[in-house]
Amino acid sequence: MDAAEFRRRGKEMVDYVADYLENIEKRQVYPDVEPGYLRSLIPEEAPLEAESYEDVVKDIERVIMPGVTHWHSPYFYAYFPTAHSFPAMLADMLCGAIGCIGFSWAASPACTELETVMLDWLGKMLKLPEDFLAGTEGSGGGVIQGTASEATLIALLAARSKIVKLIQTDHPDRSETDIISKLVAYSSDQAHSSVERAGLIGGVRMKKIPTDSKFSVRGAALQKVLEEDRAAGLIPFFFCATLGTTPSCAFDCITELGPICNAEKIWMHIDAAYAGSAFICPEFRPLLNGIEFADSFNFNPHKWLLVNFDCSAMWVKKRSDIIGAFKIEPLYLKHDHQESGNQSHWQIPLGRRFRSLKMWFVFRMYGLKGLQAYIRKHVGLAKEFESLVKADQRFEISADVVLGLVCFRLKGSNELNEILLKRINSARKIHLVPCQLAGKFVLRFAVCARTTESRHVREAWSHISHLASELLQELQMGDLYYVCCPHGLTFTLLLQFFLLFIVKMYVCIVFYLFHFHSFVHSCCIFMKQNQILSIISLSFLKALFLTQHSCCDEISHQHSLTAIVPK
Ligand SMILES: *Cc1c(COP(=O)(O)O)cnc(C)c1O
């Protein structure tokens, strides 16, 4: 492909992308394919002879699109958002064109310098303490990491290296291995799995601090564990606080935790991967109060600030803590302006893309006001969804709605909510994921796509509430068997159900004779009070037929469902 063809194809690709995004609503948000679907659609080996561009492009709709989960569909409400905007996509094109590897100032001065300045711009939008900014008297600064997971790992490794040096200054005889074997790091029991992994990769213990009724870590909880661990001869060295936890968007109380960490010489890292973007709005900035106690702070503009993946912003109060931990400089990487910054010392890989271009384009083309409006719109949509849920007596809200995430569930058993979610996702109209909060199975509704509007949220809610009505109705009619076996009944199963039904009805009739209520009421009482009996009769049937059909286990599991049959 020469420049002339690139010019033509590039314009076609931009048209394809614009069409895709303009019409994304018409595509099914979650694909229908099964694992392994793709292999059979393409050749076993790469082509020997060059193919034409047309042939490649033709396969996008045939091979790729059927297997795409459309994260930018306004019907996508799963996980957390991943950022997406036209200016960021254009900047990404330019990044690809320049194609530099900006590991040092000399390797690409613009790449290194723009990144430092963009992290200062962003830090100022968040009103970070001056210590964290590079262009001030302070000794801090910011850098782009690929992901929040890497930021947490880097912070943990830097903290590990700092504590080892600190202890060895006082006790030169203590070996590094000995010290590391005693180290212990902490996080909330609601922290992202990447925090636990950072502990695994960093080779240190990672303990989870229990959270309060709002899913937030409080000072007293940390203090208690610290005392126990110090008494046991361990060395606490790192605490990862979360602002905006993944399950429910809860906030650890960093104004209580920060002073404890500072006093105990524990590195406090703050993971605000999702929520961090909201701190550019003055009304949400108080959620970041206590940041002055932190050693490092990280959030993902690639989640909620319109900068496409990957772009995770990380700041440290002392550059030397990070750089000191990971600096190795062979001759071939040395240059005349060593002091001008070498961002590869802040991360694991050597290579780095020119990612700050995306920030520069987005910040300039939206302006702080545009970015704030975007955050506020998403929070407003979440509030709208929350009020729809609250207006329906069958549902409950499971955690405070602070930003763009609503945690909700049907009042009743976990199994009931699992079935509801299964039905929501198999209908393929919208896409949601669950979480576990205080032992309860909870549905998460995260406002994700840039183009989500009020009408989409209302449509999603009416879809969910319709499916809930269907489910509850089936349960009311005692039509449990259908619920248990959505994939159709085989003959054996039918027989099993039939016999089970007879056993149950028999007991119901007995109940009826002793209770002067309606027959249906007796059934309900029976079902509520006699789950054990049901399970026994089921086991009996299982033994009788000697079948190990997986549905059987599902059915015994589902028996707790009867507990929610309305009176
Ligand atoms: C999403 C998320 C992460 C992981 O982010 P990556 O950038 O994909 O590593 C970590 N922590 C929290 C709180 C998150 O919500």
The ligand as an SDF file (V2000), in Angstrom:
LIG
                    3D

 15 15  0  0  0  0  0  0  0  0999 V2000
  -11.2330   -1.0960   36.4870 C   0  0  0  0  0  0  0  0  0  0  0  0
  -10.5150   -1.0520   37.7530 C   0  0  0  0  0  0  0  0  0  0  0  0
   -9.2030   -1.4930   37.8450 C   0  0  0  0  0  0  0  0  0  0  0  0
   -8.4790   -2.1440   36.6860 C   0  0  0  0  0  0  0  0  0  0  0  0
   -8.1720   -1.2160   35.7290 O   0  0  0  0  0  0  0  0  0  0  0  0
   -7.1040   -1.5730   34.5780 P   0  0  0  0  0  0  0  0  0  0  0  0
   -6.7280   -0.2320   34.0750 O   0  0  0  0  0  0  0  0  0  0  0  0
   -7.8130   -2.3910   33.5930 O   0  0  0  0  0  0  0  0  0  0  0  0
   -5.9890   -2.2850   35.2230 O   0  0  0  0  0  0  0  0  0  0  0  0
   -8.5560   -1.3610   39.0510 C   0  0  0  0  0  0  0  0  0  0  0  0
   -9.1670   -0.8250   40.1120 N   0  0  0  0  0  0  0  0  0  0  0  0
  -10.4480   -0.4080   40.0780 C   0  0  0  0  0  0  0  0  0  0  0  0
  -11.0810    0.1710   41.2970 C   0  0  0  0  0  0  0  0  0  0  0  0
  -11.1630   -0.5160   38.8880 C   0  0  0  0  0  0  0  0  0  0  0  0
  -12.4360   -0.1160   38.8510 O   0  0  0  0  0  0  0  0  0  0  0  0
  1  2  1  0
  2  3  1  0
  2 14  2  0
  3  4  1  0
  3 10  2  0
  4  5  1  0
  5  6  1  0
  6  7  2  0
  6  8  1  0
  6  9  1  0
 10 11  1  0
 11 12  2  0
 12 13  1  0
 12 14  1  0
 14 15  1  0
M  END
$$$$
